[in-house]
Amino acid sequence: MLGLALLIGWSAIARAEPGGTDLFSPETVTATADFRLTAGDGEPSWTIGGFGKTRYGSDGPNLSVKPRFAEANIVWQPRLTWSLSGTVVGTVQGGKTLEPGLSEAYLSWKPLAGGNVRLSARAGLMWPPVSLEHGGGEWPVNESITPSAINSWIGEEVKVVGAEATASFTLGQHKIAVTGSIFDMNDTSGTLLAFRGWALHDRKAMVFRAQPLPPLNGFITNIQPRYSHPVIEIDGGYLKRPGYYAKLAWDPPIPIHVEYLHYDNNSDPMSVDEYMEWGWRTTFDNVGMIASLQPNTQLRIQGMSGGTVMGWVMGGRRIVDMRFRSGYAMLTQYFQRGSISARIETFRTRNSGSALTSIDDEDGWSAIIAARRTLGPKLTGLVELLHIESDKSARSRVGLAADQSTTQIQTSLRLRW
């Protein structure tokens, strides 16, 4: 992709530059792996084509307990010059089959600070800066195993190829950061959210990898395959209809960080490729806050509201016209070698299209308790209890009641070399 091509080109140039260059060393290459033991009930997971909200779901009406391979990553972060570096992440995700792929590939430019304004930039394959729960080269969830519904959706379906620039400056005791981006290759964003609804899991979108869709109604089955590629160009060629996002972050002279982001993929909802994957015009507004209540206590609050449309106008309405929203609050208590977190959230979708109607609406909530502990310099352990309640009438297509309840317990061992 764009970022990988730029990175290879810069690497060839940087080999001849003696100052600041570090292409391959223990500081530039990191390997990670995540192994799990899971126990859960409820409906089959969305990852095998169902409506289930969790990554693993259940094989039947009884509690399902299994060891799992969750994920492995190779993270290459070469330093090309003092101010230019790269990030390339190769990922293998576990599931019914192993799924290898390219997760991220981008260049980062961070010159030395000078004066009151600091500039930085990224270009390539990357996630927009939405999540308050992820961080690090391989984009892991930090204080739990499962991210919120908002950031699960970002991870599975909102990944872009583009360029992003940030200007950070101070106004008195206030710190301000303004970010803008032009991107493409995210034309199908909204497909999973419209047909399946919200979910809570840590699977990630990867280049050339498809995400499964649940059973569709009779009309949609004729115009949409049972899968969606999150990283794809559909509406006329790269940057023919570029999307954008803009972000404003504010740190006042009290221990609070506040941010707002607006996203618009600007996709043509009438565009469709030879495999019947459609463009989805998806926009959303995201607000977030991180507050330090005490030196070792942190509160995160994040909310999102948006909409997506797809297809031609039929009967005065688009085939799909869906509004969505979700929000959560998460409290984390930090200790010397770990943390304990609790999160509560709600989510909903509303459909007013001509082919996707109120039967595909959903309402739900979830609660989670998670603990993280550092077990050694290369090993971290996590355990979490997740409960989800949701109401979605479209489950009748697979013979399930609209109301479903799911409880999942996971333990995780994360290794890092």
C-alpha positions as CSV (number, residue, x, y, z in Angstrom):
1,M,0.0,0.0,0.0
2,L,1.0,3.7,0.0
3,G,2.7,3.6,3.3
4,L,4.6,0.4,2.6
5,A,5.8,1.7,-0.8
6,L,7.0,5.0,0.8
7,L,8.7,3.1,3.5
8,I,10.7,0.9,1.1
9,G,11.7,3.8,-0.9
10,W,12.9,5.8,2.1
11,S,14.7,2.8,3.4
12,A,16.8,2.6,0.3
13,I,17.7,6.2,0.7
14,A,18.4,6.0,4.4
15,R,20.9,3.1,4.1
16,A,23.4,5.7,2.9
17,E,22.7,8.2,5.6
18,P,24.9,7.6,8.7
19,G,23.1,9.9,11.1
20,G,19.9,8.7,12.8
21,T,19.3,5.6,10.7
22,D,18.4,2.3,12.4
23,L,16.7,-0.1,10.0
24,F,17.0,-3.5,11.8
25,S,18.0,-3.8,15.4
26,P,16.4,-5.0,18.7
27,E,15.0,-1.5,19.0
28,T,13.2,-1.6,15.6
29,V,11.6,-5.1,15.5
30,T,9.1,-6.4,18.1
31,A,7.2,-9.6,18.2
32,T,4.0,-10.2,20.2
33,A,1.7,-13.1,20.8
34,D,-1.6,-13.4,22.7
35,F,-3.0,-16.8,24.0
36,R,-6.3,-17.1,25.7
37,L,-8.6,-19.3,27.7
38,T,-12.2,-18.4,27.2
39,A,-15.5,-19.4,28.6
40,G,-18.8,-18.1,27.3
41,D,-22.5,-18.7,26.5
42,G,-25.0,-17.2,24.1
43,E,-25.4,-17.1,20.4
44,P,-22.8,-18.0,17.8
45,S,-20.2,-15.3,17.1
46,W,-20.5,-12.8,14.2
47,T,-17.0,-14.1,13.1
48,I,-18.7,-17.2,11.8
49,G,-21.5,-15.4,10.1
50,G,-24.0,-15.0,13.0
51,F,-25.4,-12.1,15.0
52,G,-23.3,-12.8,18.1
53,K,-21.7,-9.8,19.8
54,T,-18.5,-11.4,21.1
55,R,-15.4,-12.7,19.3
56,Y,-15.9,-16.3,20.2
57,G,-19.5,-16.9,21.1
58,S,-20.7,-20.3,22.0
59,D,-21.1,-23.6,20.2
60,G,-24.4,-24.4,21.8
61,P,-26.7,-23.6,24.7
62,N,-24.1,-24.6,27.3
63,L,-21.0,-22.9,28.5
64,S,-18.1,-23.3,26.0
65,V,-14.6,-23.4,27.5
66,K,-11.7,-23.4,25.1
67,P,-8.0,-22.5,24.8
68,R,-7.5,-20.0,21.9
69,F,-4.7,-18.5,19.9
70,A,-5.8,-14.9,19.6
71,E,-3.1,-13.0,17.7
72,A,0.6,-12.7,16.8
73,N,2.3,-9.6,15.4
74,I,5.7,-8.6,13.9
75,V,6.1,-4.9,14.3
76,W,8.9,-3.2,12.3
77,Q,9.5,0.4,13.2
78,P,12.7,1.5,11.5
79,R,14.2,5.0,12.1
80,L,15.0,6.4,8.7
81,T,16.3,9.8,9.8
82,W,16.2,11.7,13.1
83,S,12.7,12.9,12.3
84,L,11.3,10.2,9.9
85,S,10.3,6.7,11.0
86,G,8.1,3.9,9.8
87,T,5.7,1.4,11.2
88,V,4.8,-1.9,9.4
89,V,2.7,-4.5,11.3
90,G,2.2,-8.0,10.0
91,T,-0.5,-9.8,11.9
92,V,-1.8,-13.4,12.2
93,Q,-5.3,-13.6,13.8
94,G,-6.7,-16.8,15.2
95,G,-10.2,-18.2,14.5
96,K,-11.6,-21.0,12.5
97,T,-8.5,-20.7,10.4
98,L,-5.3,-18.6,10.8
99,E,-5.6,-15.3,9.0
100,P,-2.3,-13.6,8.2
101,G,-2.2,-10.1,6.7
102,L,-0.9,-6.6,6.7
103,S,-2.4,-4.6,9.6
104,E,-0.6,-1.2,9.3
105,A,2.1,0.4,7.1
106,Y,2.8,4.1,7.5
107,L,5.5,6.7,7.7
108,S,5.7,9.1,10.7
109,W,7.4,12.5,10.6
110,K,8.1,14.1,14.0
111,P,10.7,16.9,13.8
112,L,12.5,18.2,16.9
113,A,10.3,20.6,18.8
114,G,11.1,24.3,18.2
115,G,9.1,27.3,19.2
116,N,5.5,27.3,20.3
117,V,4.2,25.1,17.4
118,R,5.1,21.5,16.9
119,L,4.2,19.7,13.6
120,S,3.9,16.0,12.9
121,A,2.5,13.9,10.2
122,R,1.7,10.3,9.1
123,A,1.0,8.8,5.7
124,G,0.0,5.2,4.7
125,L,-2.3,2.5,6.0
126,M,-3.6,3.4,9.5
127,W,-6.5,3.7,11.9
128,P,-7.9,7.2,12.5
129,P,-7.0,8.6,16.0
130,V,-10.4,7.7,17.5
131,S,-9.8,5.1,20.2
132,L,-9.1,6.0,23.8
133,E,-8.4,2.3,24.6
134,H,-5.7,1.3,22.1
135,G,-2.1,2.2,21.9
136,G,1.3,0.8,20.7
137,G,2.7,-0.4,17.5
138,E,0.4,-3.4,17.0
139,W,-2.6,-1.3,18.3
140,P,-3.4,-3.5,21.4
141,V,-6.1,-2.7,23.9
142,N,-4.3,-1.6,27.0
143,E,-6.4,-2.1,30.1
144,S,-8.7,-4.9,29.1
145,I,-9.0,-7.7,26.5
146,T,-12.1,-6.4,24.8
147,P,-12.5,-2.8,23.7
148,S,-15.8,-0.9,23.8
149,A,-18.3,-1.3,21.0
150,I,-17.1,2.1,19.5
151,N,-13.5,1.0,19.3
152,S,-14.3,-2.5,18.3
153,W,-16.0,-1.0,15.2
154,I,-13.1,1.3,14.5
155,G,-10.8,-1.7,14.6
156,E,-12.9,-3.9,12.4
157,E,-14.1,-1.5,9.7
158,V,-12.6,2.0,9.9
159,K,-9.1,1.8,8.5
160,V,-7.8,4.3,5.9
161,V,-5.0,4.9,3.4
162,G,-4.1,8.5,3.4
163,A,-2.1,11.3,4.9
164,E,-2.6,13.0,8.3
165,A,-1.0,16.2,9.7
166,T,-1.1,17.5,13.3
167,A,-0.2,21.0,14.7
168,S,0.3,21.2,18.5
169,F,0.7,24.5,20.3
170,T,0.2,26.2,23.7
171,L,-2.1,29.1,24.6
172,G,-1.1,30.2,28.1
173,Q,-1.5,27.0,30.2
174,H,-3.7,25.3,27.6
175,K,-2.4,22.7,25.1
176,I,-4.2,22.5,21.7
177,A,-3.7,20.0,18.9
178,V,-5.4,20.2,15.5
179,T,-5.3,17.2,13.2
180,G,-6.5,16.9,9.6
181,S,-6.5,14.0,7.1
182,I,-7.3,13.2,3.5
183,F,-7.8,9.5,2.8
184,D,-9.5,6.8,0.7
185,M,-9.8,3.0,0.6
186,N,-12.5,2.9,3.3
187,D,-15.5,3.0,1.0
188,T,-17.4,0.1,2.7
189,S,-17.2,1.4,6.2
190,G,-20.7,1.0,7.7
191,T,-21.5,-2.4,6.1
192,L,-20.9,-4.5,9.2
193,L,-22.6,-2.0,11.5
194,A,-25.7,-1.8,9.4
195,F,-26.2,-5.5,8.7
196,R,-24.9,-7.0,12.0
197,G,-25.1,-4.2,14.4
198,W,-22.6,-3.3,17.2
199,A,-20.2,-5.9,18.6
200,L,-17.5,-6.1,21.3
201,H,-14.3,-7.9,20.2
202,D,-10.6,-7.3,19.4
203,R,-10.4,-8.6,15.8
204,K,-8.8,-6.1,13.4
205,A,-9.3,-5.2,9.8
206,M,-6.4,-6.2,7.5
207,V,-5.6,-5.6,3.9
208,F,-7.3,-8.0,1.4
209,R,-9.1,-9.7,4.3
210,A,-12.9,-9.8,4.3
211,Q,-15.3,-9.6,7.3
212,P,-18.3,-12.0,7.4
213,L,-21.8,-10.7,7.4
214,P,-24.8,-12.3,9.1
215,P,-27.8,-13.7,7.2
216,L,-29.4,-10.9,5.1
217,N,-33.0,-10.4,4.1
218,G,-34.3,-11.6,0.8
219,F,-33.8,-8.4,-1.1
220,I,-30.3,-7.6,0.2
221,T,-29.2,-11.2,-0.5
222,N,-29.6,-10.5,-4.3
223,I,-27.3,-7.4,-4.2
224,Q,-24.8,-7.9,-1.5
225,P,-22.4,-10.8,-0.8
226,R,-22.1,-12.3,2.7
227,Y,-18.8,-10.5,3.3
228,S,-17.3,-7.0,3.2
229,H,-13.7,-5.8,2.7
230,P,-13.0,-2.8,5.0
231,V,-9.9,-1.7,3.1
232,I,-11.1,-1.3,-0.5
233,E,-11.6,1.3,-3.2
234,I,-15.0,1.2,-5.0
235,D,-16.1,4.6,-6.2
236,G,-13.9,5.5,-9.1
237,G,-10.2,5.2,-8.2
238,Y,-7.9,6.2,-5.4
239,L,-8.6,9.8,-4.2
240,K,-11.2,10.4,-6.9
241,R,-13.6,11.0,-4.0
242,P,-11.3,11.4,-1.0
243,G,-12.7,11.3,2.5
244,Y,-11.5,13.3,5.4
245,Y,-11.4,13.5,9.2
246,A,-10.6,16.5,11.5
247,K,-9.7,16.3,15.2
248,L,-9.4,18.9,17.9
249,A,-7.7,18.0,21.2
250,W,-7.5,20.2,24.3
251,D,-5.6,19.8,27.5
252,P,-6.5,22.5,30.0
253,P,-4.4,23.3,33.1
254,I,-6.2,20.6,35.1
255,P,-5.7,16.8,34.6
256,I,-8.3,16.4,31.8
257,H,-7.8,15.7,28.1
258,V,-10.8,16.4,25.8
259,E,-11.0,15.6,22.1
260,Y,-13.5,15.8,19.2
261,L,-13.3,14.1,15.8
262,H,-15.5,14.4,12.7
263,Y,-15.2,11.6,10.0
264,D,-16.6,11.5,6.5
265,N,-15.5,8.9,4.1
266,N,-17.3,10.7,1.2
267,S,-18.0,7.4,-0.6
268,D,-20.6,7.3,-3.4
269,P,-23.5,5.2,-2.1
270,M,-24.4,4.4,-5.7
271,S,-21.0,2.8,-6.6
272,V,-20.7,-0.9,-6.7
273,D,-17.9,-3.2,-7.9
274,E,-18.0,-6.5,-9.9
275,Y,-18.5,-8.5,-6.7
276,M,-21.5,-6.4,-5.6
277,E,-19.7,-4.7,-2.8
278,W,-21.1,-1.2,-2.4
279,G,-19.9,2.2,-1.4
280,W,-21.3,3.4,1.9
281,R,-21.4,7.1,2.7
282,T,-20.5,7.1,6.4
283,T,-20.1,10.0,8.7
284,F,-19.7,10.2,12.5
285,D,-18.8,12.5,15.3
286,N,-16.7,11.2,18.2
287,V,-16.1,12.9,21.5
288,G,-13.8,11.7,24.2
289,M,-12.4,12.6,27.6
290,I,-9.7,11.3,29.9
291,A,-9.7,12.6,33.4
292,S,-7.2,11.8,36.3
293,L,-9.4,11.7,39.4
294,Q,-6.5,10.9,41.6
295,P,-2.8,10.2,40.9
296,N,-3.6,6.5,40.1
297,T,-7.3,6.7,39.1
298,Q,-8.4,7.5,35.5
299,L,-11.8,8.0,34.0
300,R,-12.4,7.6,30.2
301,I,-15.7,8.7,28.6
302,Q,-16.3,8.3,24.8
303,G,-19.4,8.8,22.7
304,M,-20.1,8.5,19.0
305,S,-23.1,9.4,16.8
306,G,-23.3,9.0,13.0
307,G,-25.0,7.6,10.0
308,T,-24.5,5.6,6.8
309,V,-26.4,5.3,3.5
310,M,-26.0,2.8,0.7
311,G,-27.7,2.1,-2.7
312,W,-30.2,3.9,-4.9
313,V,-33.3,5.7,-3.9
314,M,-36.4,3.3,-3.9
315,G,-39.8,4.5,-2.7
316,G,-38.3,7.9,-1.7
317,R,-35.6,6.3,0.5
318,R,-32.1,4.9,0.1
319,I,-31.9,1.1,0.2
320,V,-30.0,1.5,3.5
321,D,-30.3,4.6,5.7
322,M,-29.1,3.9,9.2
323,R,-28.3,6.0,12.2
324,F,-26.0,4.7,15.0
325,R,-24.8,5.8,18.4
326,S,-22.9,4.4,21.3
327,G,-21.2,5.6,24.5
328,Y,-19.2,4.3,27.4
329,A,-17.6,5.3,30.7
330,M,-14.5,3.4,32.0
331,L,-12.9,3.7,35.4
332,T,-9.3,2.4,35.9
333,Q,-7.4,2.1,39.1
334,Y,-3.6,1.7,38.5
335,F,-1.2,-0.2,40.8
336,Q,2.5,-0.6,40.7
337,R,2.3,-3.7,38.4
338,G,-1.1,-3.5,36.9
339,S,-4.6,-2.1,36.9
340,I,-8.3,-2.9,37.5
341,S,-10.9,-1.4,35.2
342,A,-14.7,-1.3,35.0
343,R,-16.7,-0.2,32.0
344,I,-20.4,0.4,31.2
345,E,-21.8,1.3,27.8
346,T,-24.9,1.5,25.7
347,F,-25.4,1.2,21.9
348,R,-28.2,1.4,19.4
349,T,-29.0,1.6,15.6
350,R,-32.0,2.9,13.8
351,N,-32.9,2.0,10.2
352,S,-35.2,4.0,7.9
353,G,-34.2,2.7,4.4
354,S,-36.4,1.0,1.9
355,A,-34.7,-2.4,2.2
356,L,-33.3,-2.3,5.7
357,T,-36.1,-1.5,8.0
358,S,-36.8,-1.4,11.8
359,I,-36.5,-5.2,12.0
360,D,-32.7,-4.6,11.8
361,D,-32.7,-2.0,14.6
362,E,-31.0,-2.8,17.8
363,D,-30.7,-1.7,21.4
364,G,-28.1,-3.0,23.8
365,W,-25.8,-2.5,26.7
366,S,-22.7,-4.1,28.2
367,A,-20.6,-4.1,31.3
368,I,-17.1,-5.3,31.9
369,I,-14.6,-5.8,34.7
370,A,-11.0,-6.4,33.7
371,A,-7.6,-6.8,35.5
372,R,-4.1,-6.5,34.1
373,R,-0.9,-7.5,35.8
374,T,2.7,-7.4,34.6
375,L,4.2,-10.9,35.2
376,G,7.7,-10.2,33.9
377,P,9.6,-8.0,31.5
378,K,8.1,-9.8,28.5
379,L,4.8,-11.2,29.9
380,T,1.5,-9.6,30.8
381,G,-1.6,-11.4,32.1
382,L,-5.2,-10.1,31.8
383,V,-8.5,-11.5,32.9
384,E,-12.0,-10.0,32.2
385,L,-15.7,-10.7,32.7
386,L,-17.9,-9.3,29.9
387,H,-21.7,-9.3,29.9
388,I,-23.9,-8.1,26.9
389,E,-27.6,-7.7,26.6
390,S,-29.1,-6.8,23.1
391,D,-32.4,-6.7,21.3
392,K,-32.4,-7.2,17.5
393,S,-35.4,-8.7,15.7
394,A,-33.3,-9.7,12.6
395,R,-32.2,-12.7,14.7
396,S,-35.4,-14.4,13.6
397,R,-33.6,-15.1,10.3
398,V,-31.5,-17.7,12.1
399,G,-34.3,-18.9,14.4
400,L,-33.3,-16.9,17.5
401,A,-35.3,-14.7,19.8
402,A,-34.7,-11.0,19.4
403,D,-33.4,-10.6,23.0
404,Q,-30.1,-12.3,23.6
405,S,-27.8,-12.3,26.6
406,T,-24.1,-13.2,26.5
407,T,-21.5,-13.6,29.3
408,Q,-17.9,-14.2,28.4
409,I,-14.9,-14.8,30.6
410,Q,-11.4,-14.5,29.1
411,T,-7.9,-14.9,30.4
412,S,-5.0,-13.7,28.3
413,L,-1.2,-14.1,28.3
414,R,0.5,-11.5,26.2
415,L,4.1,-12.1,25.2
416,R,6.5,-9.4,23.8
417,W,10.0,-9.9,22.5
